[in-house]
Amino acid sequence: MSDRTSLRSRALLTAILLGILADLLVRVSGRPGLSFALWAAIGVASLYMLSRDRGEPVSRESEMLVGGALLFTVLLVVRDADSLAAFSILAAIGLLTLAAGRAATAWLGNANVSDAVFAGARVALLCAAGPIGWGRGEPVPAEPGRGGWQRQALTVVRGVAMALPVLLVLGALLMSADPVFARIVQDIFRIDIEPLVEHLLFIAILAWLSAGFLRAILVRDTALQAIPRVPQPGFAPAEISVALWVVNLLFILFMAVQLRYLFGGADIVQLTPDLSYADYARKGFFELILATALVVPVLLVADWAAAPGETRARSMLRSTMLVLILLLVGVITSAVYRMRLYQDAYGLTEQRLNASVFMAWITILLVWLGFTVLRGRREKFVAGAVAAAAVCVLALYAMNPHAVIARVNLDRAASGAEYDGDYITSLSADAVPTFLSRMSQLSEEERCRAGSELIRRWSGEREGGWRTWNLSDWRARRAVRGRIAELRCST
């Protein structure tokens, strides 16, 4: 048996086992927690074992990316906020996609944006194809050491396995169509066919995607791994400079108007008819961030579309791009000021905090774009952008957003500002210790309401049991159970 056929067989078996383990560990109601991290760790360990037979070593870059993905899944065990769980899973998927983008070879450090896009498309295509194509063009040899009856038994097993999915689907339809037939089948097998089909379907989907990913990261397919090169238009740098200066003028006009608000925002909001803090800050903030985010790809496309060469026109183009970056920093400054006014008036929420972190990431991207693209080192931009995104997610974990939100809003309540008790008590377990330590700042009525809600949410058992366990939830439930008498006294 060839090495590739052996690797294929082991990888497909691993994919099936990962699908079964996912059904046992991950397929549970509630937020992903301990079981998801365990499944990810098993998957990484399996990938390590398979990679030893792939014929060439895995690059250090890919090892770091896979290790980073595992780190983000382990962080699911630390915090309880749903948004952090979503960020962690997205970060893990992104890092795994980059690791498999060029079959575990080192490429990201010198990748252009188009390289990253095509590498991601390759992984997505192979995951969608699943096990299809692993042995394309290769005969499957007879396995040594197996006689006629063994080969026949293997043929039967494979044939039954091929028919099983169709058998289950058709069987479920026939049972739904005829209750008598359904009862006969249930009496024979003593099983409920519908849950079985659901489990098998979940296993099949995870196994299919796992098989495709394993192929993407383990097999160097020349046809699929070749990154197509989009021909550069080669526009004159002066033409692109003119186009960017039109954009610059728009931002210059905006900043000229914005200075009036930037240095007198609160007074102007109060004096302008029909203008509230919400109208001034909330809507303006998110639109400014969106506008800034859209300009980043515009700058990248402008640099790519210009004719190469170290000419005077090219230098002028980079100067024009630098002006636009500085103007965007001014726009971000305005957005920060708007958000501060909004938070002073209405308090802090998860959406506002996450938007502020996203704004920090965009600022880092702009600075990094200036240090790379504007200095002729365009190939370094993608790796830095990915690293910055990972750092921002890690910063959110270190910050503990729900605890920060609870602290800020409870301190506002203590100073007599507006307080939304329903929102604060709806936060995850991450906010519970902070809430308990600052409950004395609330009025008696608010303490009674909050105590009742804390007991209702955090005195029982967690949905999903040990599979959704995380440290923050365990601490919150232990803290509430230890103060139930006090919390009930306040109700």
RODO-2510 file (C-alpha; in nm, 4 decimals, decimal comma):
residues 491
     n   res          X          Y          Z
     1     m     0,0000     0,0000     0,0000
     2     s     0,1375     0,3427    -0,0924
     3     d     0,2193     0,6000     0,1730
     4     r    -0,0522     0,8333     0,0455
     5     t    -0,3135     0,5551     0,0527
     6     s    -0,2125     0,4687     0,4088
     7     l    -0,2338     0,8332     0,5123
     8     r    -0,5727     0,8628     0,3447
     9     s    -0,7109     0,5595     0,5276
    10     r    -0,5877     0,6817     0,8639
    11     a    -0,7138     1,0339     0,8005
    12     l    -1,0620     0,9157     0,7000
    13     l    -1,0801     0,6925     1,0058
    14     t    -0,9678     0,9876     1,2206
    15     a    -1,2363     1,2062     1,0634
    16     i    -1,5044     0,9510     1,1497
    17     l    -1,3801     0,9224     1,5074
    18     l    -1,3751     1,3028     1,5396
    19     g    -1,7335     1,3114     1,4167
    20     i    -1,8376     1,0536     1,6773
    21     l    -1,6526     1,2381     1,9542
    22     a    -1,8118     1,5660     1,8467
    23     d    -2,1538     1,4056     1,8821
    24     l    -2,0657     1,2830     2,2308
    25     l    -1,8889     1,5958     2,3550
    26     v    -1,9922     1,9010     2,1545
    27     r    -2,3533     1,8296     2,0574
    28     v    -2,5148     1,9633     2,3711
    29     s    -2,7427     2,2561     2,4490
    30     g    -2,5723     2,5531     2,6057
    31     r    -2,2586     2,7526     2,5484
    32     p    -1,9427     2,5624     2,4334
    33     g    -1,7147     2,4891     2,7250
    34     l    -1,4937     2,2118     2,8579
    35     s    -1,6094     1,9434     2,6142
    36     f    -1,5375     2,1622     2,3120
    37     a    -1,1850     2,2281     2,4379
    38     l    -1,1332     1,8541     2,4966
    39     w    -1,2559     1,7742     2,1454
    40     a    -1,0239     2,0371     1,9976
    41     a    -0,7285     1,8997     2,1952
    42     i    -0,8015     1,5477     2,0685
    43     g    -0,8254     1,6837     1,7151
    44     v    -0,4894     1,8599     1,7418
    45     a    -0,3277     1,5476     1,8882
    46     s    -0,4700     1,3397     1,6018
    47     l    -0,3409     1,5921     1,3511
    48     y     0,0052     1,5690     1,5064
    49     m     0,0044     1,1887     1,4777
    50     l    -0,1087     1,2004     1,1147
    51     s     0,1421     1,4698     1,0194
    52     r     0,4329     1,2358     1,0998
    53     d     0,3363     1,0194     0,8004
    54     r     0,2838     1,2944     0,5463
    55     g     0,6338     1,2702     0,4015
    56     e     0,7585     1,6170     0,4943
    57     p     0,7726     1,8074     0,8227
    58     v     0,5055     2,0551     0,9210
    59     s     0,6359     2,4108     0,9149
    60     r     0,6964     2,5971     1,2389
    61     e     0,4508     2,8614     1,1174
    62     s     0,1710     2,6050     1,0867
    63     e     0,2521     2,4604     1,4278
    64     m     0,2164     2,8066     1,5798
    65     l    -0,1131     2,8674     1,4012
    66     v    -0,2575     2,5341     1,5143
    67     g    -0,1290     2,5983     1,8658
    68     g    -0,2968     2,9404     1,8637
    69     a    -0,6244     2,7815     1,7530
    70     l    -0,6022     2,5342     2,0409
    71     l    -0,5346     2,8213     2,2817
    72     f    -0,8541     2,9979     2,1770
    73     t    -1,0586     2,6820     2,2322
    74     v    -0,9034     2,6366     2,5769
    75     l    -1,0078     2,9934     2,6608
    76     l    -1,3690     2,8770     2,6305
    77     v    -1,3157     2,7197     2,9716
    78     v    -1,2159     3,0519     3,1297
    79     r    -1,4954     3,3020     3,0560
    80     d    -1,8724     3,2666     3,0220
    81     a    -1,9757     3,5503     2,7864
    82     d    -2,1348     3,4255     2,4640
    83     s    -1,9625     3,6942     2,2576
    84     l    -1,6197     3,5829     2,3806
    85     a    -1,7077     3,2236     2,2914
    86     a    -1,8042     3,3356     1,9408
    87     f    -1,4801     3,5344     1,9030
    88     s    -1,2762     3,2362     2,0239
    89     i    -1,4376     2,9927     1,7828
    90     l    -1,4019     3,2346     1,4912
    91     a    -1,0361     3,2967     1,5805
    92     a    -0,9684     2,9223     1,6038
    93     i    -1,1344     2,8569     1,2667
    94     g    -0,9406     3,1432     1,1106
    95     l    -0,6043     3,0221     1,2413
    96     l    -0,6734     2,6625     1,1347
    97     t    -0,7704     2,7860     0,7894
    98     l    -0,4428     2,9766     0,7603
    99     a    -0,2469     2,6733     0,8838
   100     a    -0,4053     2,4550     0,6156
   101     g    -0,4053     2,7247     0,3485
   102     r    -0,0928     2,5895     0,1798
   103     a    -0,0841     2,2352     0,3232
   104     a     0,1057     2,3213     0,6434
   105     t     0,3890     2,4978     0,4620
   106     a     0,5300     2,8358     0,5638
   107     w     0,3655     3,1051     0,3539
   108     l     0,1754     3,3552     0,5707
   109     g     0,4800     3,5626     0,6649
   110     n     0,5212     3,6802     0,3056
   111     a     0,1610     3,6594     0,1839
   112     n    -0,0332     3,9239    -0,0004
   113     v    -0,4005     3,9790     0,0687
   114     s    -0,4925     3,7859    -0,2469
   115     d    -0,2794     3,4926    -0,1285
   116     a    -0,4756     3,4759     0,1962
   117     v    -0,8087     3,4960     0,0120
   118     f    -0,7212     3,2150    -0,2283
   119     a    -0,5743     3,0002     0,0482
   120     g    -0,8945     3,0396     0,2488
   121     a    -1,0996     2,9524    -0,0612
   122     r    -0,8873     2,6380    -0,1092
   123     v    -0,9547     2,5188     0,2438
   124     a    -1,3262     2,5955     0,2129
   125     l    -1,3443     2,4023    -0,1155
   126     l    -1,1673     2,0987     0,0267
   127     c    -1,3813     2,0996     0,3427
   128     a    -1,6924     2,1101     0,1242
   129     a    -1,5553     1,8185    -0,0817
   130     g    -1,4865     1,6169     0,2334
   131     p    -1,3337     1,2762     0,1521
   132     i    -1,3965     1,3161    -0,2227
   133     g    -1,0702     1,3333    -0,4143
   134     w    -0,8364     1,1774    -0,1593
   135     g    -0,7531     0,8860    -0,3891
   136     r    -0,8219     1,0535    -0,7218
   137     g    -0,6332     0,8776    -1,0000
   138     e    -0,4846     0,6206    -0,7642
   139     p    -0,5786     0,2502    -0,7670
   140     v    -0,6593     0,1137    -0,4232
   141     p    -0,4373    -0,1942    -0,3862
   142     a    -0,5427    -0,5129    -0,2153
   143     e    -0,4379    -0,5010     0,1439
   144     p    -0,1675    -0,7545     0,2304
   145     g    -0,2281    -1,0416     0,4657
   146     r    -0,5945    -1,0793     0,3849
   147     g    -0,7294    -1,3906     0,2176
   148     g    -1,0401    -1,4389     0,0111
   149     w    -1,2917    -1,4547     0,2970
   150     q    -1,1405    -1,1478     0,4621
   151     r    -1,1616    -0,9539     0,1384
   152     q    -1,5233    -1,0619     0,0934
   153     a    -1,6089    -0,9629     0,4505
   154     l    -1,4514    -0,6242     0,3947
   155     t    -1,6550    -0,5855     0,0748
   156     v    -1,9747    -0,6602     0,2663
   157     v    -1,8871    -0,4149     0,5432
   158     r    -1,8145    -0,1387     0,2955
   159     g    -2,1317    -0,2102     0,1023
   160     v    -2,3440    -0,1959     0,4167
   161     a    -2,1728     0,1265     0,5220
   162     m    -2,2518     0,2808     0,1836
   163     a    -2,6191     0,1801     0,2086
   164     l    -2,6647     0,2801     0,5718
   165     p    -2,7279     0,6566     0,5237
   166     v    -2,9853     0,5920     0,2498
   167     l    -3,1419     0,3129     0,4553
   168     l    -3,1822     0,5388     0,7586
   169     v    -3,3328     0,8290     0,5642
   170     l    -3,5767     0,6101     0,3705
   171     g    -3,6600     0,4124     0,6820
   172     a    -3,7448     0,7312     0,8708
   173     l    -3,9714     0,8475     0,5861
   174     l    -4,1531     0,5119     0,5665
   175     m    -4,1986     0,5044     0,9430
   176     s    -4,3451     0,8516     0,9344
   177     a    -4,5811     0,7467     0,6544
   178     d    -4,7112     0,4313     0,8231
   179     p    -4,7526     0,4087     1,2038
   180     v    -4,7961     0,0289     1,1880
   181     f    -4,4678    -0,0113     1,0018
   182     a    -4,3036     0,2300     1,2458
   183     r    -4,4170     0,0223     1,5434
   184     i    -4,2918    -0,3006     1,3859
   185     v    -3,9494    -0,1478     1,3225
   186     q    -3,9335    -0,0050     1,6743
   187     d    -4,0342    -0,3402     1,8225
   188     i    -3,7627    -0,5119     1,6226
   189     f    -3,4784    -0,2738     1,6988
   190     r    -3,6135    -0,1160     2,0191
   191     i    -3,4794     0,2213     1,9117
   192     d    -3,6239     0,5594     1,8309
   193     i    -3,5181     0,6157     1,4727
   194     e    -3,5472     0,9960     1,4622
   195     p    -3,2864     1,0732     1,7338
   196     l    -3,0607     0,8118     1,5768
   197     v    -3,0850     0,9844     1,2392
   198     e    -3,0097     1,3196     1,4028
   199     h    -2,6973     1,1803     1,5717
   200     l    -2,5764     1,0088     1,2556
   201     l    -2,6368     1,3185     1,0470
   202     f    -2,4372     1,5321     1,2912
   203     i    -2,1561     1,2752     1,2934
   204     a    -2,1576     1,2571     0,9135
   205     i    -2,1354     1,6359     0,8733
   206     l    -1,8485     1,6726     1,1223
   207     a    -1,6653     1,3726     0,9771
   208     w    -1,7087     1,5093     0,6245
   209     l    -1,5720     1,8519     0,7138
   210     s    -1,2892     1,6979     0,9197
   211     a    -1,1880     1,4759     0,6268
   212     g    -1,1723     1,7765     0,3981
   213     f    -0,9681     1,9795     0,6455
   214     l    -0,7244     1,6945     0,7050
   215     r    -0,6714     1,6654     0,3327
   216     a    -0,6150     2,0415     0,3084
   217     i    -0,3478     2,0440     0,5768
   218     l    -0,1805     1,7081     0,5094
   219     v    -0,1743     1,6712     0,1297
   220     r     0,0106     1,9013    -0,1066
   221     d    -0,2158     1,9042    -0,4095
   222     t    -0,0340     2,0974    -0,6792
   223     a    -0,3493     2,1756    -0,8750
   224     l    -0,5371     2,3157    -0,5760
   225     q    -0,2429     2,4648    -0,3930
   226     a    -0,1277     2,6853    -0,6784
   227     i    -0,2285     3,0404    -0,5938
   228     p    -0,3699     3,2150    -0,9017
   229     r    -0,2190     3,5527    -0,9619
   230     v    -0,4539     3,8351    -1,0521
   231     p    -0,2735     4,0552    -1,3056
   232     q    -0,2057     4,4034    -1,1761
   233     p    -0,3803     4,6789    -1,3727
   234     g    -0,0662     4,8905    -1,3685
   235     f    -0,2448     5,2257    -1,3471
   236     a    -0,0298     5,5338    -1,3398
   237     p     0,0431     5,6240    -0,9742
   238     a    -0,0516     5,9854    -1,0493
   239     e    -0,4034     5,8771    -1,1520
   240     i    -0,4539     5,6855    -0,8308
   241     s    -0,3164     5,9799    -0,6324
   242     v    -0,5822     6,2021    -0,7867
   243     a    -0,8524     5,9501    -0,6935
   244     l    -0,7277     5,9302    -0,3349
   245     w    -0,7075     6,3079    -0,3071
   246     v    -1,0767     6,3240    -0,3894
   247     v    -1,1341     6,0940    -0,0920
   248     n    -0,8955     6,3058     0,1156
   249     l    -1,0949     6,6195     0,0397
   250     l    -1,4109     6,4487     0,1577
   251     f    -1,2490     6,3591     0,4906
   252     i    -1,0921     6,7060     0,5219
   253     l    -1,4366     6,8621     0,4828
   254     f    -1,5798     6,6221     0,7377
   255     m    -1,3029     6,6943     0,9896
   256     a    -1,3491     7,0707     0,9438
   257     v    -1,7133     7,0332     1,0445
   258     q    -1,6240     6,7795     1,3105
   259     l    -1,3862     7,0126     1,4958
   260     r    -1,6861     7,2177     1,6051
   261     y    -1,8304     6,9135     1,7786
   262     l    -1,5004     6,7699     1,8918
   263     f    -1,4243     7,0711     2,1104
   264     g    -1,7778     7,1477     2,2202
   265     g    -1,9688     6,8244     2,1832
   266     a    -2,1727     6,8237     2,5044
   267     d    -2,2805     7,1883     2,4791
   268     i    -2,3690     7,1588     2,1114
   269     v    -2,5727     6,8439     2,1694
   270     q    -2,7705     7,0251     2,4406
   271     l    -2,8258     7,3394     2,2293
   272     t    -2,9151     7,1722     1,8996
   273     p    -3,2914     7,1121     1,8673
   274     d    -3,4030     6,7470     1,8378
   275     l    -3,0449     6,6241     1,8859
   276     s    -2,9970     6,3734     2,1687
   277     y    -2,6841     6,1977     2,2853
   278     a    -2,8132     5,8823     2,1226
   279     d    -2,8584     6,0567     1,7874
   280     y    -2,5220     6,2311     1,8159
   281     a    -2,3060     5,9499     1,9477
   282     r    -2,4579     5,6122     1,8713
   283     k    -2,5436     5,6543     1,5054
   284     g    -2,2386     5,8632     1,4276
   285     f    -2,0018     5,6254     1,6046
   286     f    -2,0880     5,3130     1,4126
   287     e    -2,1027     5,4921     1,0801
   288     l    -1,7598     5,6459     1,1370
   289     i    -1,6121     5,3062     1,2232
   290     l    -1,7674     5,1496     0,9146
   291     a    -1,6330     5,4281     0,6936
   292     t    -1,2842     5,3869     0,8398
   293     a    -1,2934     5,0094     0,7984
   294     l    -1,3953     5,0417     0,4336
   295     v    -1,1027     5,2698     0,3542
   296     v    -0,8445     5,0089     0,4616
   297     p    -0,9153     4,7781     0,1622
   298     v    -0,9330     5,0874    -0,0595
   299     l    -0,5754     5,1737     0,0395
   300     l    -0,4610     4,8167    -0,0222
   301     v    -0,6235     4,8082    -0,3656
   302     a    -0,4781     5,1487    -0,4536
   303     d    -0,1246     5,0342    -0,3704
   304     w    -0,1743     4,7083    -0,5636
   305     a    -0,3264     4,8720    -0,8720
   306     a    -0,0481     5,1264    -0,9174
   307     a     0,2349     5,0447    -1,1545
   308     p     0,5382     4,9129    -0,9626
   309     g     0,8670     5,0906    -0,9412
   310     e     1,0355     5,3471    -0,7213
   311     t     0,9393     5,6533    -0,9196
   312     r     0,8590     6,0050    -0,8077
   313     a     0,4909     5,9475    -0,8873
   314     r     0,4942     5,6366    -0,6714
   315     s     0,6427     5,8345    -0,3831
   316     m     0,3706     6,0958    -0,4254
   317     l     0,1088     5,8179    -0,4123
   318     r     0,2458     5,6925    -0,0835
   319     s     0,2430     6,0461     0,0544
   320     t    -0,1213     6,0779    -0,0501
   321     m    -0,2009     5,7491     0,1223
   322     l    -0,0235     5,8712     0,4360
   323     v    -0,2406     6,1839     0,4395
   324     l    -0,5507     5,9658     0,4156
   325     i    -0,4285     5,7478     0,7032
   326     l    -0,3736     6,0559     0,9207
   327     l    -0,7230     6,1797     0,8350
   328     l    -0,8640     5,8399     0,9327
   329     v    -0,6876     5,8673     1,2672
   330     g    -0,8716     6,1964     1,3108
   331     v    -1,2006     6,0262     1,2261
   332     i    -1,1277     5,7569     1,4837
   333     t    -1,0518     6,0280     1,7403
   334     s    -1,3931     6,1752     1,6707
   335     a    -1,5529     5,8336     1,7065
   336     v    -1,3787     5,7794     2,0413
   337     y    -1,5075     6,1137     2,1655
   338     r    -1,8614     6,0323     2,0549
   339     m    -1,8500     5,6994     2,2319
   340     r    -1,7241     5,8609     2,5510
   341     l    -2,0177     6,1037     2,5459
   342     y    -2,2561     5,8161     2,4821
   343     q    -2,1174     5,6094     2,7688
   344     d    -2,1230     5,9069     3,0059
   345     a    -2,4904     5,9567     2,9269
   346     y    -2,6177     5,5997     2,8989
   347     g    -2,3561     5,3689     3,0467
   348     l    -2,1515     5,0860     2,9019
   349     t    -2,2886     4,7872     2,7096
   350     e    -2,1281     4,4860     2,5469
   351     q    -2,1970     4,6183     2,1989
   352     r    -2,0298     4,9503     2,2762
   353     l    -1,7287     4,7832     2,4364
   354     n    -1,6809     4,5383     2,1473
   355     a    -1,7125     4,8237     1,8989
   356     s    -1,4415     5,0140     2,0875
   357     v    -1,2092     4,7123     2,0676
   358     f    -1,2840     4,6792     1,6964
   359     m    -1,1927     5,0452     1,6617
   360     a    -0,8613     4,9753     1,8333
   361     w    -0,7958     4,6941     1,5849
   362     i    -0,8685     4,9248     1,2895
   363     t    -0,6259     5,1796     1,4363
   364     i    -0,3565     4,9134     1,4632
   365     l    -0,4249     4,8121     1,1028
   366     l    -0,3813     5,1700     0,9854
   367     v    -0,0518     5,2074     1,1694
   368     w     0,0679     4,8677     1,0441
   369     l    -0,0371     4,9575     0,6900
   370     g     0,1778     5,2671     0,7138
   371     f     0,4807     5,0679     0,8317
   372     t     0,4433     4,7938     0,5694
   373     v     0,2532     4,8912     0,2545
   374     l     0,3734     5,2519     0,2442
   375     r     0,7323     5,1345     0,2865
   376     g     0,7147     4,8834     0,0035
   377     r     0,6730     4,5788     0,2290
   378     r     0,3200     4,4874     0,1321
   379     e     0,3787     4,1148     0,1882
   380     k     0,4124     4,1699     0,5649
   381     f     0,0670     4,3254     0,6086
   382     v    -0,1483     4,0105     0,6280
   383     a     0,0515     3,8399     0,9027
   384     g     0,0469     4,1551     1,1146
   385     a    -0,3281     4,2026     1,0623
   386     v    -0,3961     3,8441     1,1736
   387     a    -0,1705     3,8830     1,4766
   388     a    -0,3425     4,2103     1,5713
   389     a    -0,6860     4,0454     1,5518
   390     a    -0,5689     3,7599     1,7749
   391     v    -0,4222     4,0056     2,0258
   392     c    -0,7499     4,1998     2,0392
   393     v    -0,9460     3,8837     2,1196
   394     l    -0,6918     3,7913     2,3881
   395     a    -0,7204     4,1452     2,5259
   396     l    -1,0963     4,1005     2,5555
   397     y    -1,0418     3,7831     2,7553
   398     a    -0,7921     3,9576     2,9825
   399     m    -1,0276     4,2540     3,0206
   400     n    -1,3283     4,0378     3,1147
   401     p    -1,5870     4,2595     2,9376
   402     h    -1,8933     4,1672     3,1436
   403     a    -1,7109     4,2386     3,4686
   404     v    -1,5999     4,5775     3,3313
   405     i    -1,9547     4,6568     3,2196
   406     a    -2,0965     4,5653     3,5608
   407     r    -1,8336     4,7735     3,7445
   408     v    -1,8814     5,0829     3,5266
   409     n    -2,2604     5,0783     3,5440
   410     l    -2,2788     5,0034     3,9166
   411     d    -2,0370     5,2862     3,9876
   412     r    -2,2609     5,5098     3,7754
   413     a    -2,5605     5,4005     3,9822
   414     a    -2,3729     5,4877     4,3024
   415     s    -2,3155     5,8410     4,1685
   416     g    -2,6872     5,8834     4,0955
   417     a    -2,6737     5,8256     3,7202
   418     e    -2,9255     5,6225     3,5227
   419     y    -2,9058     5,2476     3,5926
   420     d    -3,0458     4,9572     3,3883
   421     g    -3,0755     4,6758     3,6393
   422     d    -3,2391     4,4321     3,3955
   423     y    -2,9447     4,4592     3,1563
   424     i    -2,6769     4,4163     3,4236
   425     t    -2,8407     4,1067     3,5749
   426     s    -2,8748     3,9575     3,2250
   427     l    -2,4967     3,9468     3,1812
   428     s    -2,3044     3,6211     3,1991
   429     a    -2,1375     3,4603     3,4973
   430     d    -1,8323     3,6781     3,4322
   431     a    -2,0176     3,9737     3,5889
   432     v    -2,1488     3,7972     3,9008
   433     p    -1,8474     3,8441     4,1364
   434     t    -1,8285     4,2148     4,0468
   435     f    -2,2028     4,2526     4,0925
   436     l    -2,1962     4,0849     4,4343
   437     s    -1,9107     4,3052     4,5528
   438     r    -2,0972     4,6253     4,4529
   439     m    -2,4581     4,5423     4,5362
   440     s    -2,4406     4,7654     4,8421
   441     q    -2,4222     5,0679     4,6083
   442     l    -2,7776     5,0030     4,4881
   443     s    -3,1030     5,1139     4,6423
   444     e    -3,2930     4,8651     4,8561
   445     e    -3,5476     4,8057     4,5809
   446     e    -3,2773     4,7358     4,3221
   447     r    -3,0921     4,5048     4,5642
   448     c    -3,4108     4,3034     4,6180
   449     r    -3,4699     4,2684     4,2466
   450     a    -3,1066     4,1831     4,1711
   451     g    -3,0835     3,9293     4,4541
   452     s    -3,3900     3,7444     4,3293
   453     e    -3,2529     3,7334     3,9743
   454     l    -2,9102     3,6139     4,0883
   455     i    -3,0666     3,3280     4,2832
   456     r    -3,2860     3,2324     3,9893
   457     r    -3,0006     3,2235     3,7395
   458     w    -2,7005     3,1054     3,9393
   459     s    -2,8110     2,8895     4,2311
   460     g    -2,8996     2,5798     4,0276
   461     e    -2,7041     2,3478     3,8009
   462     r    -2,5614     2,4583     3,4670
   463     e    -2,7407     2,3501     3,1514
   464     g    -2,5406     2,0851     2,9714
   465     g    -2,3583     1,9573     3,2810
   466     w    -1,9836     1,9088     3,2728
   467     r    -1,9633     1,9396     2,8945
   468     t    -2,0434     2,3127     2,9078
   469     w    -1,8396     2,3759     3,2249
   470     n    -1,6234     2,6848     3,2504
   471     l    -1,4342     2,8427     3,5364
   472     s    -1,6309     3,1668     3,5449
   473     d    -1,9659     2,9874     3,5724
   474     w    -1,8346     2,7615     3,8505
   475     r    -1,7132     3,0628     4,0484
   476     a    -2,0408     3,2496     4,0019
   477     r    -2,2562     2,9600     4,1214
   478     r    -2,0314     2,8972     4,4193
   479     a    -2,0448     3,2665     4,5164
   480     v    -2,4243     3,2907     4,4847
   481     r    -2,4854     2,9673     4,6752
   482     g    -2,2653     3,0959     4,9544
   483     r    -2,4756     3,4120     4,9859
   484     i    -2,8259     3,2816     4,9237
   485     a    -2,9436     3,3714     5,2755
   486     e    -2,8188     3,7281     5,2337
   487     l    -2,9678     3,7610     4,8875
   488     r    -3,3027     3,6245     5,0038
   489     c    -3,3059     3,8638     5,2968
   490     s    -3,2882     4,1499     5,0478
   491     t    -3,5888     4,0232     4,8536
***
